[in-house]
Every structure is written in C-alpha cells, then in structure tokens.
C-alpha cells in the first residue's frame, strides 16, 4: 500500500523549499546538537571520514545515490516519509562502507498528539470527512527492533520531547511544515483548506498555541 505520494515529492517545489528551511528550525538545531555530542567520539574511534557523508533529505537523493558508498549517512526528519520503510532502510545500509555510521530521526508515538486530535475533530465538523494530516510515528522499541532486523548493529535510540509556544495557528503550521516538509500523504486532502478551518482552529487553541514534538534519535552501524 502506498502511504506517500512519492511522485508528488519529487516534483513539488514547495517540498524542496521546506527542505531548505528545515535547517533553520529550532527543533532541527536541537536534534543536531544532541547528535554531534554523540558521534564525535564514534568518528574518531572508528576512523570514519566526516567529509565522506551523505545527508539524506529527499526522494531525489535517495534515488540518485543508490550505488554510492559513504562512511556516514545522516537523515533528519525525512525517513518517516518513505513507503516500504524496511526495504528503503536496507538500501541505505548498502550505501554504508564497512562499519559505517547511520544516524537520524523518526517521530515518536506521542508526536503532536493534541494537534492531531484538534484537527481531526474539526475536519469532521467542517468537511464531513477526515483526511490524514499527521505523519506516521514509531515507538522507541519498535524502531530499535526494525533497525536490528534490517541488519544494522550496535543500535541505540534516544527519545526526546520538545515543546514550542507560538503566537497563532499560522506560526504553528509554518513550524510544522519546516520540520516535516509538505504533506505528501497519498490520502491527503488535495484541495486548499477552507478559511473557516484555520479560523476555528485558532479559537480552539484559546491563545494556548503549543506544539509538543516527540522525536526518536537513532544511531547504528552497517
């Protein structure tokens, strides 16, 4: 079953723009800071070349680098958008040199729980139908087991939760778009949301505009 419209992501210019903006996002910066603390020692111990790195952030990169080899593959806030995740991660494993490092993120099972409840209820009221808006999540244990199953070794998974406060719904949505990219779920609503949707969502939050992100940081070796 195709969960994501990968062809849409390959062609959509807004998806590329979201990738460009991602590295300016505070959550991305926090994740990167934690990752750097963890991998600095590993790079030295395993004699990995930091310049021989693939930063996997888009479908285009995934397709273009299928036969290349890297000491390090890094992928933040992208892997949760892959169809057939087990096969795709197996392809990433083939990109690694012997003993190479693979690290990145997946959203945890408590990611944006309140936002999901608010938007699903509102869709049902205003649209008479529910469309998926939140991206797939995975818990820490399942992620570790998946990476082991694919053949990665010395798997470590660190879970973090970060809460951010905003002035309005528009800021919230822009923040989410930066960190997760354009909604490319195959069953997403294709038309533009009605104006009253955002207006009503603004009222529902009652000036308490918060988003809590649940992120799993993983580190493993080929």
Secondary structure as GFF3:
##gff-version 3
##sequence-region A 1 222
A	DSSP	alpha_helix	6	11	.	.	.	ID=ss1
A	DSSP	alpha_helix	13	22	.	.	.	ID=ss2
A	DSSP	alpha_helix	26	45	.	.	.	ID=ss3
A	DSSP	beta_strand	53	55	.	.	.	ID=ss4
A	DSSP	alpha_helix	59	64	.	.	.	ID=ss5
A	DSSP	beta_strand	70	75	.	.	.	ID=ss6
A	DSSP	three_ten_helix	79	81	.	.	.	ID=ss7
A	DSSP	alpha_helix	85	95	.	.	.	ID=ss8
A	DSSP	beta_strand	96	107	.	.	.	ID=ss9
A	DSSP	alpha_helix	113	126	.	.	.	ID=ss10
A	DSSP	alpha_helix	140	150	.	.	.	ID=ss11
A	DSSP	beta_strand	153	166	.	.	.	ID=ss12
A	DSSP	alpha_helix	169	180	.	.	.	ID=ss13
A	DSSP	alpha_helix	195	205	.	.	.	ID=ss14
A	DSSP	beta_strand	209	221	.	.	.	ID=ss15
###
